[in-house]
Amino acid sequence: MNVLMILSQVEVTGAEVYAAAISDKLIERGHKLFIVSDTLTVSTKAKYFPMPLNKRRADLQIKHVIKLIRIIKQNKIMVLHAHSRIASKLGYIASKVCGIPMVYTAHGHHHNNMSKKIFHAYGDHTIAICENVRDQIVNDLMWDADKMEVIRNGVDSNIFNSSFCTKQPERPVVSIIGRLSGPKGDTAYKVLEEICKRRPLDLGVDIKVIGGSNIPEKFSAFKHAASFSGFSGNVRDQIANSSVVIGSGRVAMESLMMGKPTIAFGEASYEGLVTDDNLNAILKSNFGDIASNGSMDVSQLYNDVTKGLKMVNITDTLKDKVLSAFDLGKVTDRIEDLYQGFYSKKIYEVPILLYHRIITDSAQAGKHGTYITLNRLEGHFKYLKRNGYTPVTFEELSLIKRFDTEKKYVILTFDDGYRDNYNLLMPLLEKYGFKATIYLVTNKTENSWDLKDEGRTFPLLTKEQVLEMSQKGIEFGAHTMNHVDLTQVGVEEAWKEITGSKKHLEDLLKKEVRTFAYPYGRLNEAIRNLVKKAGFSYGIGTVNGPLAMHKDLFNIRRIVIHPDTNVFRFARKVKGNYTYRKNKGFVYKEIELNTETSPALSSI
């Protein structure tokens, strides 16, 4: 996906590090990332566009919006992600003009004024970095709580971990890390003022102040007691060479990830030495940065520093909690999920169409309605060809690239593997240059599972036909050996049906079989787990899965094509937002295990 990050900042901020870290992680996964900002002080693989968003004259803001629209169109941006208040406002307008979804990460408090209550420029979804940010936007600015969630800043544990702390400094070091301008500068001043009342010599430590491109004049009062250095891009080494770190927001996260005793003191409140007992409470304020009624009482600072020096390292329990809260991989997983979810909902999700038999006259119809006439099917293919659709198989599918702006992908699936798929479907696929996926029942020669209701059966593909079709680019997936309802059989039988069909196809085709379709579309948690355990990449259902494909790769929803699906109805079904329009208000819930009819996994 092509994603544009927008933020406004003139000095290094946690928001900038956050955006760059997420961008690089997404680039590793195959996405294309672009960043628009006043400045960019941290390294990133994303393409950077400088733009003075912090200059807020009305005429300049109009120019900024125009430039953003141009960047979105020229780079085929699919999702916009804003990271500051002005960025959200300008990005919101640009995303609306371009018709793309926008996600907004709120990194701090918002001004409580009427314009923000009326003009909610928070996009399709709002991420708050902590609970206090979420609560303020919901309660004070009247934003919809259902459109918000807390996702904490992500920290790369490969970069920030205790393995880089190979030795303690010869003389204990207390490091104050953060900007020295604005409210954070006031916090740093308050820390130094409190420490210097006791004099660092009483603590027997060195005091280091790291941050800010310029050292404000007021800090000269402490130069006799502390050493000052400007911003360093290598914060990790600064933390590694510290005994105790005083900071907030991202600094506190990175320090804790490295196992360092950390005192949380932000621009809104003094939270104190972080421990197992108070971590959850401190997380709500993002380590003191965001609080409506926080205390700036620093009378415990000296005692907290003393305790921190005695700790040497934080406990393993605390380190595990921090890793769980801030792991960059988990944070990126959720953000990537949001991008795909909102793009699929607003723009396009690959239609996965479900067909069965193909007939040439009504005498072949049968009772179940699981057929399409050859003429109607060709009408569907003509529509796809005329309107620029590209049929692909699951073998070719890339979840990330399925939203390719140059193409409209569609997946044609045919269940059971009827012989008419060879006689009628294959010539039609060759005529239009299309591909399809057939889910084959491997231990049957006809659809005898329908005999009770149908009164007659229809033949299935032979091995020779399967081989020929496979060689011509048709994908085959497993559909059990005997077309049984897997939710109604024991665990051993279900496992044999699933793995037996996979082995049969792989032995025949001499290639891996990646997809499995559940007979009758029926599954539960246990059956899904069996399919996953069997080594499949995708489990294909019918109409009960989530609306976006990536939400559950083992319960992928399909769009059923009925005998009466004429070209007009077909056009609606392949538009890309059909499942969302048809299931408006639908909320997908994870499949629950029915213990009465579902097999247990323990015996496998």
GUVEXTI-113984 format. One line per 3 residues: number of its first residue (from 1); their letters; for each residue z, x negated, y negated of C-alpha. Coordinates in pm, 1 decimal. Example, Ala and Ser with C-alpha at 12.3 -4.5 7.8 and 13.67 -1.06 7.14 Angstrom:
GUVEXTI-113984
1	as	780.0 -1230.0 450.0 ~ 714.0 -1367.0 106.0
END
This chain:
GUVEXTI-113984
1	mnv	0.0 0.0 0.0 ~ -57.7 -107.7 -360.5 ~ 271.7 -80.2 -550.3
4	lmi	345.1 -141.0 -918.8 ~ 695.8 -243.4 -1024.6 ~ 780.5 -184.1 -1393.3
7	lsq	1086.8 -317.1 -1573.5 ~ 1185.9 -414.5 -1925.5 ~ 1399.3 -722.9 -1979.2
10	vev	1400.8 -1028.9 -2201.1 ~ 1661.5 -1224.9 -2002.8 ~ 1709.3 -1261.5 -1630.6
13	tga	1874.5 -947.3 -1493.2 ~ 1982.3 -810.1 -1158.8 ~ 1699.2 -557.4 -1187.3
16	evy	1442.8 -837.1 -1212.0 ~ 1582.5 -1020.4 -908.7 ~ 1596.5 -688.6 -720.8
19	aaa	1232.4 -604.9 -799.7 ~ 1111.1 -955.8 -710.5 ~ 1308.4 -966.7 -383.6
22	isd	1182.6 -624.7 -270.6 ~ 827.1 -717.8 -376.1 ~ 821.7 -1036.9 -172.1
25	kli	964.6 -859.2 131.8 ~ 698.1 -588.5 105.8 ~ 425.5 -850.5 63.5
28	erg	541.5 -1007.8 391.1 ~ 481.1 -668.2 553.0 ~ 124.7 -646.3 426.6
31	hkl	160.1 -452.0 101.4 ~ 16.5 -558.3 -235.5 ~ 269.7 -578.4 -519.1
34	fiv	227.1 -597.7 -895.3 ~ 496.3 -641.0 -1162.0 ~ 486.5 -540.2 -1528.9
37	sdt	768.0 -675.0 -1747.1 ~ 845.0 -835.7 -2084.0 ~ 926.5 -1161.8 -1905.8
40	ltv	952.2 -1283.0 -1548.4 ~ 1200.0 -1563.3 -1492.3 ~ 1226.6 -1558.8 -1111.7
43	stk	953.4 -1664.5 -873.1 ~ 765.1 -1398.5 -679.1 ~ 440.6 -1361.6 -486.9
46	aky	361.0 -1041.0 -675.7 ~ 91.6 -1044.2 -943.1 ~ 253.5 -1039.8 -1286.9
49	fpm	131.1 -858.2 -1598.9 ~ 328.2 -943.7 -1917.0 ~ 390.2 -645.1 -2143.1
52	pln	648.1 -623.7 -2429.4 ~ 800.4 -293.6 -2315.7 ~ 1122.0 -374.8 -2502.4
55	krr	937.1 -323.5 -2833.4 ~ 988.8 47.7 -2873.6 ~ 790.2 152.4 -3178.5
58	adl	612.4 478.8 -3108.1 ~ 264.8 331.9 -3159.7 ~ 342.1 39.9 -2926.1
61	qik	473.2 272.3 -2657.9 ~ 145.7 464.7 -2665.3 ~ -39.8 135.7 -2619.8
64	hvi	190.2 43.0 -2332.4 ~ 114.5 370.9 -2154.3 ~ -259.3 316.0 -2196.6
67	kli	-228.3 -36.3 -2055.3 ~ -22.3 91.2 -1762.6 ~ -286.3 353.7 -1683.1
70	rii	-553.3 84.0 -1692.3 ~ -352.2 -141.6 -1457.3 ~ -291.3 150.0 -1218.0
73	kqn	-660.3 239.5 -1201.0 ~ -797.8 -113.5 -1186.5 ~ -561.4 -216.0 -907.0
76	kim	-571.5 117.5 -721.7 ~ -195.8 154.8 -745.6 ~ -59.4 410.5 -500.5
79	vlh	310.0 418.3 -593.6 ~ 486.4 325.4 -917.3 ~ 846.2 196.8 -905.3
82	ahs	1034.0 177.6 -1236.3 ~ 1350.2 -28.5 -1286.6 ~ 1472.4 36.7 -1641.5
85	ria	1515.8 331.5 -1874.9 ~ 1216.8 257.9 -2099.5 ~ 1008.9 163.9 -1794.2
88	skl	1089.7 497.6 -1632.8 ~ 980.8 690.4 -1941.5 ~ 650.4 508.2 -1986.2
91	gyi	590.0 486.6 -1612.1 ~ 656.0 856.8 -1570.7 ~ 382.4 945.1 -1819.8
94	ask	137.6 696.8 -1666.1 ~ 206.9 818.0 -1311.0 ~ 153.6 1180.1 -1414.2
97	vcg	-179.0 1096.8 -1580.9 ~ -294.0 903.2 -1272.7 ~ -152.4 1154.5 -1023.0
100	ipm	49.3 904.7 -819.8 ~ 413.6 930.4 -706.0 ~ 688.5 746.0 -892.9
103	vyt	1022.9 617.0 -768.5 ~ 1290.2 516.0 -1018.6 ~ 1581.7 281.1 -953.9
106	ahg	1866.9 335.3 -1200.2 ~ 2053.0 7.2 -1240.6 ~ 2306.6 123.5 -1497.6
109	hhh	2447.3 400.8 -1713.4 ~ 2215.6 619.4 -1921.4 ~ 2277.0 734.8 -2276.0
112	nnm	2407.7 1088.4 -2269.3 ~ 2179.9 1266.1 -2514.3 ~ 1989.7 1591.7 -2518.5
115	skk	1644.9 1433.0 -2487.2 ~ 1737.1 1281.0 -2149.4 ~ 1865.6 1617.9 -2027.7
118	ifh	1540.1 1787.2 -2126.3 ~ 1291.8 1511.5 -2040.1 ~ 1388.0 1384.4 -1696.5
121	ayg	1156.7 1084.6 -1657.4 ~ 1294.4 995.4 -1316.1 ~ 983.5 1055.4 -1107.5
124	dht	968.7 1205.8 -760.3 ~ 1284.3 1033.4 -641.7 ~ 1570.9 843.9 -803.3
127	iai	1759.5 556.2 -647.3 ~ 2103.1 470.2 -783.5 ~ 2242.4 124.9 -708.9
130	cen	2594.8 266.1 -681.2 ~ 2784.5 594.4 -671.3 ~ 2894.4 582.0 -1035.6
133	vrd	2531.9 562.1 -1153.4 ~ 2435.5 856.4 -932.4 ~ 2727.3 1069.4 -1047.0
136	qiv	2659.2 1005.0 -1414.7 ~ 2291.1 1102.1 -1389.4 ~ 2369.9 1414.8 -1188.8
139	ndl	2675.1 1531.5 -1385.1 ~ 2594.9 1424.1 -1740.2 ~ 2214.4 1437.1 -1743.5
142	mwd	2185.4 1735.3 -1508.0 ~ 1940.3 1573.7 -1267.0 ~ 1883.4 1726.9 -924.0
145	adk	2124.3 1562.8 -676.6 ~ 1880.1 1636.1 -392.1 ~ 1631.8 1398.5 -558.3
148	mev	1880.9 1113.0 -569.3 ~ 2035.4 870.5 -325.9 ~ 2237.1 550.7 -337.1
151	irn	2053.5 239.7 -217.7 ~ 2236.1 -77.1 -304.3 ~ 2070.5 -396.1 -421.0
154	gvd	1917.5 -594.2 -140.0 ~ 2018.8 -955.2 -80.7 ~ 1825.0 -1181.5 154.2
157	sni	2073.9 -1311.3 408.9 ~ 1830.2 -1589.3 498.3 ~ 1879.8 -1729.3 147.9
160	fns	2239.6 -1631.7 81.4 ~ 2466.5 -1712.4 373.1 ~ 2758.0 -1938.0 453.9
163	sfc	2541.7 -2200.3 628.0 ~ 2458.1 -2338.5 284.0 ~ 2826.9 -2392.6 208.7
166	tkq	2853.2 -2714.8 406.6 ~ 3151.8 -2857.6 221.3 ~ 3413.1 -2761.6 -31.9
169	per	3402.8 -2935.2 -372.1 ~ 3642.0 -3229.4 -403.8 ~ 3822.6 -3049.3 -683.1
172	pvv	3843.3 -2666.1 -668.1 ~ 3582.4 -2494.0 -886.1 ~ 3609.2 -2147.6 -1039.3
175	sii	3260.4 -2033.7 -1146.5 ~ 3189.6 -1757.3 -1396.8 ~ 2827.9 -1654.9 -1337.3
178	grl	2634.6 -1410.6 -1554.5 ~ 2468.0 -1358.0 -1890.0 ~ 2662.9 -1461.1 -2199.4
181	sgp	2498.7 -1201.5 -2422.8 ~ 2585.6 -835.6 -2473.3 ~ 2862.3 -666.7 -2272.4
184	kgd	2844.4 -927.6 -1995.7 ~ 2906.1 -1194.9 -2255.1 ~ 3214.0 -1005.8 -2374.8
187	tay	3337.4 -997.4 -2015.6 ~ 3287.3 -1371.8 -1971.1 ~ 3471.7 -1433.3 -2298.9
190	kvl	3764.2 -1218.8 -2183.2 ~ 3783.8 -1412.8 -1854.1 ~ 3787.0 -1748.4 -2028.0
193	eei	4041.7 -1629.0 -2279.1 ~ 4279.1 -1517.3 -2003.3 ~ 4233.8 -1831.0 -1793.0
196	ckr	4280.4 -2061.3 -2087.9 ~ 4616.2 -1904.4 -2170.4 ~ 4744.2 -2081.5 -1857.4
199	rpl	4509.4 -2377.9 -1897.8 ~ 4286.2 -2476.0 -1608.1 ~ 4500.0 -2782.6 -1546.4
202	dlg	4781.3 -2551.7 -1434.8 ~ 4548.6 -2419.3 -1169.3 ~ 4426.3 -2764.1 -1081.6
205	vdi	4063.4 -2648.8 -1096.1 ~ 3741.4 -2701.9 -1285.7 ~ 3601.8 -2401.9 -1473.5
208	kvi	3223.2 -2368.5 -1480.8 ~ 3030.2 -2109.3 -1679.1 ~ 2673.3 -2053.2 -1559.5
211	ggs	2434.1 -1818.5 -1732.5 ~ 2239.9 -1737.7 -2043.4 ~ 1949.2 -1926.7 -2193.7
214	nip	2155.3 -1978.0 -2510.5 ~ 2529.8 -2037.1 -2538.0 ~ 2669.9 -1812.2 -2815.8
217	ekf	2874.2 -1991.9 -3080.6 ~ 3192.4 -1800.0 -2999.5 ~ 3216.6 -1978.4 -2662.8
220	saf	3265.5 -2314.3 -2835.5 ~ 3638.1 -2231.0 -2842.2 ~ 3649.1 -2294.0 -2466.6
223	kha	3437.1 -2608.1 -2434.8 ~ 3749.2 -2820.9 -2400.1 ~ 3850.1 -2628.4 -2088.6
226	asf	3520.5 -2530.8 -1923.5 ~ 3171.7 -2671.0 -1870.7 ~ 2875.2 -2456.6 -1973.6
229	sgf	2524.5 -2456.2 -1834.6 ~ 2232.5 -2227.3 -1902.8 ~ 2067.3 -2003.7 -1647.4
232	sgn	1971.6 -2179.1 -1325.3 ~ 1715.2 -2030.4 -1093.0 ~ 1909.2 -2180.1 -803.9
235	vrd	2216.2 -1955.7 -813.5 ~ 2272.9 -2019.6 -444.4 ~ 2369.0 -2383.7 -501.1
238	qia	2597.6 -2285.6 -786.5 ~ 2778.8 -2043.4 -556.1 ~ 2786.0 -2293.2 -269.7
241	nss	2961.0 -2546.6 -491.9 ~ 3225.4 -2297.3 -601.7 ~ 3568.3 -2226.2 -458.9
244	vvi	3600.4 -1885.7 -629.4 ~ 3327.5 -1687.6 -804.5 ~ 3388.9 -1441.9 -1088.8
247	gsg	3101.9 -1204.4 -1148.5 ~ 2961.3 -858.2 -1104.3 ~ 2656.2 -683.8 -968.2
250	rva	2414.6 -910.9 -788.8 ~ 2620.9 -1226.5 -844.7 ~ 2915.9 -1072.7 -660.4
253	mes	2691.4 -958.2 -374.5 ~ 2533.9 -1300.1 -329.5 ~ 2870.7 -1473.2 -348.9
256	lmm	3020.1 -1248.5 -81.1 ~ 2712.5 -1289.6 140.7 ~ 2783.6 -1663.6 126.0
259	gkp	3144.8 -1602.3 226.4 ~ 3297.9 -1703.9 -105.2 ~ 3618.5 -1546.4 -240.3
262	tia	3491.2 -1325.6 -522.7 ~ 3657.8 -1160.7 -819.8 ~ 3469.1 -853.1 -941.3
265	fge	3472.9 -822.3 -1318.2 ~ 3182.8 -648.1 -1488.5 ~ 3100.9 -509.6 -1826.3
268	asy	3281.4 -182.2 -1751.5 ~ 3595.6 -271.7 -1558.4 ~ 3807.2 -541.0 -1398.4
271	egl	3817.6 -471.1 -1023.5 ~ 3993.0 -784.1 -900.5 ~ 3967.9 -996.7 -587.6
274	vtd	3738.3 -828.6 -333.5 ~ 3906.2 -760.9 2.4 ~ 3852.0 -549.7 313.2
277	dnl	4079.1 -284.0 168.2 ~ 3919.5 -238.3 -172.9 ~ 3549.6 -308.8 -102.3
280	nai	3441.6 56.2 -77.4 ~ 3611.5 142.7 -406.8 ~ 3460.4 -161.2 -578.6
283	lks	3110.9 -78.7 -451.6 ~ 3119.9 247.8 -646.5 ~ 3120.9 55.2 -975.1
286	nfg	2877.9 -214.0 -855.3 ~ 3160.2 -469.2 -879.6 ~ 3279.1 -354.0 -1221.3
289	dia	2948.0 -310.2 -1399.8 ~ 2939.1 68.8 -1409.1 ~ 3244.7 285.9 -1472.1
292	sng	3313.6 568.1 -1716.3 ~ 3687.7 508.1 -1732.9 ~ 3731.9 156.7 -1598.2
295	smd	4016.8 -70.7 -1696.7 ~ 3955.5 -400.9 -1874.4 ~ 4310.9 -514.3 -1807.5
298	vsq	4284.2 -875.6 -1687.4 ~ 4654.2 -943.7 -1649.4 ~ 4604.3 -994.8 -1272.4
301	lyn	4320.6 -1243.6 -1316.6 ~ 4533.8 -1556.8 -1286.4 ~ 4702.9 -1426.7 -969.0
304	dvt	4367.2 -1322.0 -822.3 ~ 4222.1 -1667.6 -885.9 ~ 4524.7 -1822.8 -717.5
307	kgl	4487.3 -1594.4 -414.3 ~ 4115.1 -1664.9 -398.8 ~ 4171.3 -2040.2 -395.8
310	kmv	4407.4 -2001.3 -100.5 ~ 4155.9 -1788.3 93.4 ~ 3889.8 -2062.1 109.3
313	nit	3651.9 -1810.5 278.5 ~ 3644.1 -1432.6 305.5 ~ 3720.6 -1265.4 638.3
316	dtl	3446.7 -1203.2 894.1 ~ 3517.4 -830.4 869.5 ~ 3451.9 -830.5 495.6
319	kdk	3139.5 -1040.6 539.9 ~ 3002.1 -794.2 798.3 ~ 3066.1 -499.6 565.2
322	vls	2887.0 -675.9 281.3 ~ 2592.5 -764.4 503.5 ~ 2562.4 -402.8 615.8
325	afd	2568.8 -276.8 256.4 ~ 2324.2 -524.4 101.6 ~ 2093.9 -646.9 376.5
328	lgk	1751.9 -685.3 213.9 ~ 1565.7 -585.8 530.1 ~ 1746.2 -252.3 554.7
331	vtd	1704.2 -183.8 183.2 ~ 1332.2 -261.3 204.8 ~ 1297.5 -36.8 511.2
334	rie	1428.7 259.0 315.2 ~ 1222.1 189.2 4.7 ~ 907.5 143.8 213.2
337	dly	989.3 474.5 382.6 ~ 1014.7 643.8 42.1 ~ 680.3 502.0 -72.4
340	qgf	500.3 623.1 239.5 ~ 676.6 957.9 237.3 ~ 593.7 1046.8 -121.6
343	ysk	239.0 913.8 -102.3 ~ 170.0 1110.6 214.7 ~ 315.9 1423.3 55.3
346	kiy	146.4 1392.3 -281.9 ~ -183.4 1225.5 -197.7 ~ -282.3 1202.0 169.0
349	evp	-144.8 1183.0 520.9 ~ -380.5 1103.9 805.9 ~ -464.7 1434.6 979.6
352	ill	-415.7 1407.7 1356.5 ~ -616.5 1688.1 1514.9 ~ -541.1 1839.1 1855.6
355	yhr	-827.6 1965.8 2073.2 ~ -848.9 2036.5 2448.0 ~ -1159.4 2167.4 2626.7
358	iit	-1513.1 2204.9 2491.7 ~ -1728.6 2495.5 2605.8 ~ -2087.5 2608.3 2555.9
361	dsa	-2045.6 2980.7 2624.7 ~ -1764.3 3237.4 2620.5 ~ -1755.3 3267.5 3001.3
364	qag	-1586.1 2924.7 3010.7 ~ -1314.2 3022.2 2763.1 ~ -1020.0 3094.4 2992.1
367	khg	-699.9 3271.5 2886.5 ~ -505.6 3010.6 2691.8 ~ -732.1 2953.1 2393.0
370	tyi	-715.7 2577.1 2440.5 ~ -1085.9 2524.9 2378.1 ~ -1346.9 2485.4 2107.4
373	tln	-1715.8 2570.2 2131.7 ~ -1958.1 2280.8 2112.8 ~ -2129.9 2430.7 1807.8
376	rle	-1801.7 2472.8 1623.1 ~ -1691.9 2119.3 1713.1 ~ -2018.5 1980.7 1580.4
379	ghf	-1958.4 2179.1 1263.0 ~ -1625.4 1998.8 1229.4 ~ -1791.2 1661.3 1285.6
382	kyl	-2061.1 1739.2 1029.5 ~ -1793.3 1823.2 774.1 ~ -1608.2 1496.2 841.7
385	krn	-1926.7 1292.2 811.5 ~ -2044.5 1468.2 498.2 ~ -1710.1 1424.2 326.0
388	gyt	-1655.2 1058.0 404.9 ~ -1385.9 1074.5 672.8 ~ -1341.0 782.6 914.4
391	pvt	-1210.9 877.8 1260.9 ~ -991.9 602.5 1409.9 ~ -786.6 558.7 1724.5
394	fee	-414.1 485.6 1747.1 ~ -509.1 139.7 1873.8 ~ -677.5 74.9 1538.6
397	lsl	-413.4 246.9 1328.2 ~ -205.4 47.2 1080.5 ~ 83.4 245.6 936.4
400	ikr	74.4 43.3 615.2 ~ -301.9 52.5 570.0 ~ -349.1 413.5 675.7
403	fdt	-345.0 503.9 305.9 ~ -649.3 285.8 230.2 ~ -783.1 421.8 -98.2
406	ekk	-1140.6 337.3 7.6 ~ -1131.6 560.6 315.4 ~ -999.6 890.8 444.4
409	yvi	-880.4 835.7 797.9 ~ -853.4 1108.9 1061.0 ~ -754.3 1091.5 1428.7
412	ltf	-930.1 1314.7 1681.5 ~ -720.6 1376.1 1995.0 ~ -816.0 1566.8 2309.9
415	ddg	-544.1 1654.3 2562.6 ~ -560.1 1657.3 2943.6 ~ -893.9 1476.5 2988.4
418	yrd	-1137.2 1753.2 3084.7 ~ -1473.4 1661.9 3232.1 ~ -1647.3 1833.1 2943.1
421	nyn	-1509.8 1550.6 2727.3 ~ -1759.5 1326.9 2909.4 ~ -2049.5 1572.0 2917.7
424	llm	-2015.3 1719.9 2570.2 ~ -1772.1 1520.4 2357.8 ~ -1896.5 1167.5 2423.7
427	pll	-2258.4 1238.4 2323.3 ~ -2132.0 1405.4 2004.7 ~ -1910.6 1108.2 1919.0
430	eky	-2205.1 873.5 1968.9 ~ -2427.7 1093.1 1751.5 ~ -2188.3 1077.5 1455.4
433	gfk	-2051.4 728.8 1514.4 ~ -1697.8 861.4 1565.3 ~ -1404.2 756.7 1781.5
436	ati	-1144.5 971.0 1958.0 ~ -830.7 948.4 2170.4 ~ -807.4 1131.9 2502.7
439	ylv	-469.7 1194.1 2670.2 ~ -534.6 1194.3 3043.2 ~ -337.0 1356.7 3323.2
442	tnk	-377.1 1081.0 3580.7 ~ -280.6 1235.7 3915.2 ~ -491.6 1552.0 3899.6
445	ten	-857.2 1635.4 3946.7 ~ -828.2 1974.1 3775.4 ~ -585.6 2161.2 3551.8
448	swd	-391.5 2319.6 3837.5 ~ -80.0 2352.7 3614.1 ~ -262.3 2647.9 3451.0
451	lkd	-345.5 2819.1 3778.9 ~ -62.6 3073.8 3765.3 ~ -180.4 3224.0 3436.9
454	egr	-543.3 3117.0 3420.8 ~ -663.5 3233.7 3758.8 ~ -902.4 2938.1 3780.7
457	tfp	-913.7 2568.8 3700.3 ~ -1137.8 2326.0 3516.5 ~ -1222.8 1975.0 3639.7
460	llt	-1083.0 1657.0 3485.2 ~ -1252.8 1323.3 3425.4 ~ -1333.7 1092.6 3714.3
463	keq	-1233.1 725.9 3715.9 ~ -1594.0 623.4 3662.8 ~ -1625.3 850.3 3360.0
466	vle	-1300.1 718.3 3212.6 ~ -1421.5 359.9 3246.3 ~ -1757.3 436.5 3085.3
469	msq	-1597.1 624.1 2795.5 ~ -1345.5 345.5 2739.7 ~ -1624.9 88.6 2725.7
472	kgi	-1788.1 298.0 2452.5 ~ -1480.1 282.2 2228.8 ~ -1292.0 596.7 2328.8
475	efg	-916.1 537.8 2349.8 ~ -716.0 670.6 2642.7 ~ -348.6 758.0 2627.9
478	aht	-105.9 871.5 2898.4 ~ -17.0 1238.1 2948.7 ~ 202.8 1212.1 3262.7
481	mnh	68.3 1217.7 3616.9 ~ 99.6 1592.3 3683.0 ~ 133.8 1761.2 3340.7
484	vdl	499.6 1850.8 3392.6 ~ 740.8 1973.5 3127.3 ~ 950.6 1657.6 3101.1
487	tqv	1247.1 1842.4 2951.5 ~ 1284.3 2047.8 3268.4 ~ 1292.1 1773.3 3531.5
490	gve	1542.4 1509.3 3638.9 ~ 1555.9 1163.2 3491.3 ~ 1395.3 990.2 3788.2
493	eaw	1102.2 1229.3 3801.3 ~ 1050.6 1208.7 3423.5 ~ 1052.8 830.1 3438.9
496	kei	800.3 827.5 3725.7 ~ 571.5 1068.9 3541.1 ~ 578.7 859.9 3223.3
499	tgs	552.0 512.1 3372.9 ~ 320.9 618.9 3654.4 ~ 58.8 752.5 3415.2
502	kkh	80.9 436.8 3205.0 ~ 39.2 206.6 3505.5 ~ -252.8 409.2 3642.6
505	led	-445.1 381.3 3316.2 ~ -363.8 15.3 3258.0 ~ -469.6 -77.8 3610.5
508	llk	-794.5 113.9 3563.9 ~ -877.6 0.1 3210.3 ~ -736.7 -355.5 3237.2
511	kev	-577.7 -316.8 2894.6 ~ -252.8 -202.0 2736.8 ~ -204.3 171.4 2688.2
514	rtf	-9.2 226.2 2365.7 ~ 14.3 602.1 2325.1 ~ 170.6 887.2 2519.7
517	ayp	134.5 1261.5 2457.5 ~ 411.8 1497.1 2571.7 ~ 281.8 1782.3 2791.9
520	ygr	318.0 2116.3 2611.2 ~ 447.6 1913.4 2314.7 ~ 797.6 1939.3 2458.8
523	lne	1044.5 1654.7 2416.2 ~ 1403.7 1580.1 2334.9 ~ 1599.8 1270.0 2249.0
526	air	1626.6 1150.4 2607.8 ~ 1256.0 1196.4 2683.5 ~ 1159.4 1023.0 2360.2
529	nlv	1381.3 729.0 2455.3 ~ 1219.8 709.9 2798.1 ~ 873.8 695.0 2640.9
532	kka	988.7 419.6 2406.8 ~ 1153.9 229.6 2692.4 ~ 833.0 253.7 2897.1
535	gfs	662.9 33.1 2636.3 ~ 456.7 281.5 2437.9 ~ 409.6 232.6 2062.4
538	ygi	355.6 601.2 1982.4 ~ 479.8 929.0 2124.9 ~ 254.8 1220.7 2031.8
541	gtv	391.0 1574.3 1998.5 ~ 241.6 1890.8 1858.6 ~ 385.5 2086.8 1565.3
544	ngp	755.0 1995.4 1570.9 ~ 751.9 1639.7 1438.7 ~ 815.9 1523.0 1081.3
547	lam	549.0 1587.7 819.5 ~ 491.7 1216.5 753.1 ~ 371.6 1012.2 1049.6
550	hkd	591.6 706.1 993.0 ~ 914.5 908.3 997.3 ~ 923.5 922.1 1377.1
553	lfn	663.6 728.0 1574.0 ~ 780.7 894.9 1894.7 ~ 737.1 1250.6 1773.6
556	irr	413.7 1238.8 1576.5 ~ 298.6 1577.8 1454.6 ~ -52.3 1703.8 1521.4
559	ivi	-260.5 1979.7 1366.6 ~ -374.5 2226.3 1631.4 ~ -741.1 2326.2 1624.3
562	hpd	-789.6 2680.4 1756.3 ~ -1109.5 2846.6 1883.2 ~ -1136.2 3037.4 1553.7
565	tnv	-1096.3 2730.1 1331.1 ~ -1419.1 2764.1 1136.2 ~ -1539.6 2501.4 890.9
568	frf	-1350.2 2658.4 598.8 ~ -1019.6 2655.3 787.7 ~ -1102.3 2310.1 916.9
571	ark	-1152.7 2181.3 561.8 ~ -798.0 2293.8 475.9 ~ -654.4 2128.6 785.1
574	vkg	-804.1 1785.1 715.7 ~ -740.6 1779.5 341.6 ~ -445.2 1544.4 384.9
577	nyt	-162.9 1765.9 261.1 ~ -207.3 2055.1 505.5 ~ 118.9 2002.3 693.5
580	yrk	313.6 1987.8 366.4 ~ 155.1 2305.9 230.5 ~ 196.1 2491.8 557.6
583	nkg	557.1 2380.1 602.5 ~ 681.4 2397.7 244.5 ~ 1056.4 2345.3 240.8
586	fvy	1050.8 2202.7 593.4 ~ 1329.4 1951.0 661.1 ~ 1289.4 1742.2 973.9
589	kei	1600.3 1696.1 1182.7 ~ 1630.1 1438.3 1454.2 ~ 1580.6 1590.0 1798.7
592	eln	1908.4 1678.1 1961.1 ~ 1974.5 1612.7 2325.9 ~ 1999.7 1927.8 2534.8
595	tet	2234.8 1816.6 2810.1 ~ 2151.0 2113.0 3032.4 ~ 1779.5 2038.3 3061.6
598	spa	1752.9 1674.8 2952.4 ~ 1780.5 1379.1 3185.9 ~ 2042.0 1112.6 3127.9
601	lss	1920.1 759.9 3062.2 ~ 2199.6 574.8 3235.9 ~ 2039.4 588.9 3578.2
604	i	1715.0 420.9 3464.7
END
